[in-house]
Amino acid sequence: MEEEVRVKTPKEGELLGRVINMLGANRLLVECEDGKERICRIPGKLKKRVWTRVDDIVLLKPWEVQQDRRADIVWRYTKTQALVLKNKGYLKNL
């Protein structure tokens, strides 16, 4: 019996991205699905709970002010969740 994996999908105003580089000071360089690279910040509530590495798939929310350059990390997907997203067609551009 196969178990269905529930995965958080992007809502309006959120994007999927792949971590390219760790910049330090809770900042990451992320390649987004819209083709832009953004510097993303890990908020305090995720800082010690979610460990993010290069090539992880993340859900991010662009800032209001610098939408094309800055964003906040909302969620980090596990490898299994990323595979489910790929199978559902969400990771076409990454």
Phi and psi in degrees as a GROMACS rama.xvg file:
@    title "Ramachandran Plot"
@    xaxis  label "Phi"
@    yaxis  label "Psi"
@TYPE xy
-91.687  134.326  GLU-2
-92.2205  134.944  GLU-3
-82.0817  132.624  GLU-4
-95.2846  125.181  VAL-5
-89.6604  129.285  ARG-6
-126.863  137.075  VAL-7
-71.2862  123.95  LYS-8
-103.798  157.205  THR-9
-67.1017  134.986  PRO-10
-97.7369  -176.983  LYS-11
-62.3965  130.348  GLU-12
89.1135  0.249993  GLY-13
-113.891  150.376  GLU-14
-130.149  155.917  LEU-15
-95.4799  149.862  LEU-16
-154.342  166.571  GLY-17
-118.952  131.398  ARG-18
-70.6406  126.009  VAL-19
-97.8861  -42.486  ILE-20
-151.836  146.116  ASN-21
-93.1763  123.005  MET-22
-98.7265  -12.152  LEU-23
90.0985  165.747  GLY-24
55.5524  42.171  ALA-25
61.7605  30.5659  ASN-26
-122.197  144.377  ARG-27
-133.056  149.389  LEU-28
-98.1595  122.189  LEU-29
-123.569  132.856  VAL-30
-88.751  117.878  GLU-31
-92.7257  163.469  CYS-32
-68.7326  -17.29  GLU-33
-87.3246  6.93843  ASP-34
90.7488  -1.85349  GLY-35
-99.0414  153.324  LYS-36
-103.269  130.072  GLU-37
-123.897  147.72  ARG-38
-87.9882  119.308  ILE-39
-111.2  145.964  CYS-40
-108.318  140.949  ARG-41
-94.0339  115.125  ILE-42
-64.4652  159.595  PRO-43
-58.201  -34.2162  GLY-44
-70.1698  -19.7814  LYS-45
-103.192  -12.5054  LEU-46
-54.2492  -53.2341  LYS-47
-93.8525  -11.3833  LYS-48
-92.2826  -31.1741  ARG-49
-121.293  115.819  VAL-50
-96.0855  118.594  TRP-51
-105.466  139.022  THR-52
-126.575  170.71  ARG-53
-62.1749  140.966  VAL-54
76.6864  6.26472  ASP-55
-74.7313  146.746  ASP-56
-90.881  129.768  ILE-57
-129.346  156.218  VAL-58
-104.313  129.041  LEU-59
-133.091  157.797  LEU-60
-122.892  113.924  LYS-61
-62.5239  148.877  PRO-62
-69.03  158.168  TRP-63
-68.5574  -39.1223  GLU-64
-80.9004  -56.3632  VAL-65
-111.634  68.9886  GLN-66
-60.5969  -33.5731  GLN-67
-84.5486  -10.8001  ASP-68
-123.82  -22.2094  ARG-69
-131.615  151.632  ARG-70
-160.583  166.311  ALA-71
-111.766  140.695  ASP-72
-76.6031  130.615  ILE-73
-103.276  -38.1059  VAL-74
-155.225  144.033  TRP-75
-113.922  128.718  ARG-76
-87.8273  142.7  TYR-77
-75.5881  171.308  THR-78
-61.0539  -39.2858  LYS-79
-66.0372  -43.4275  THR-80
-65.3329  -37.9132  GLN-81
-64.8522  -37.3003  ALA-82
-65.0014  -39.8286  LEU-83
-63.9675  -42.9075  VAL-84
-61.0212  -41.0491  LEU-85
-63.8884  -43.2652  LYS-86
-65.6036  -30.1395  ASN-87
-83.0979  -7.2753  LYS-88
92.8185  13.546  GLY-89
-80.3769  -24.0791  TYR-90
-104.953  41.973  LEU-91
-67.4523  -41.532  LYS-92
-91.02  -0.756301  ASN-93
